[in-house]
Amino acid sequence: MNRILSLTSFCLALGLGTAAHALVSFGVKAGGSYSKHSVNGVSGSGDSKFGVGYQAGGSLQAGALGFGALVDVLYAQRAYGSSADLYKWKEDSLLVPVQVRYAVIPLVSVTAGGYVAMGLGDSFSADDPARAASYTGSTPDVKKLDYGAVFGLQFTLPLGAMTLTVEPRYYWGFVNRLDSSSAELKMNSADLLVGLEF
């Protein structure tokens, strides 16, 4: 957690430090996610597989001279499952990625930083009645707080007074979402966001 807080603080400091001389913009964005959780030590869980989800929200960017900071506040729903279709799990969360960005060439930037996500609710289903009954429609033993690293690219296209953005990202979760010392569940996700900056 200290690593993520330090990285987030650095990103915010960079943005605030250049704010007086920077172009500040607000925007909206939405897109899809292709998520998977890595599972270790969970008996009978099967291999996890990717599931399709979505996200939408707002953003703030500030930058100058090719450098900048990017903060998003997103509502996200991620979906997970097992390769043997033993279960399906959907989780709603408030997702806040904070990144620094650097323009490597005009209209193309690399981005990197950290994220924090807070679970708002989830649903669990399984074909096996015994497995489904053990969760009673949700996953109470899964921690709501998640954090980790995020990195990707940002493509921009000026459209008059607005700017179109396209952002492929990869989220790498650091948190063991299970309250267990012998079992582990961590989130990974490849996302694609499309937005408009004003």
Order of alpha helices (4+ residues) and beta strands (2+ residues): alpha-beta-beta-beta-beta-beta-alpha-beta-beta-beta
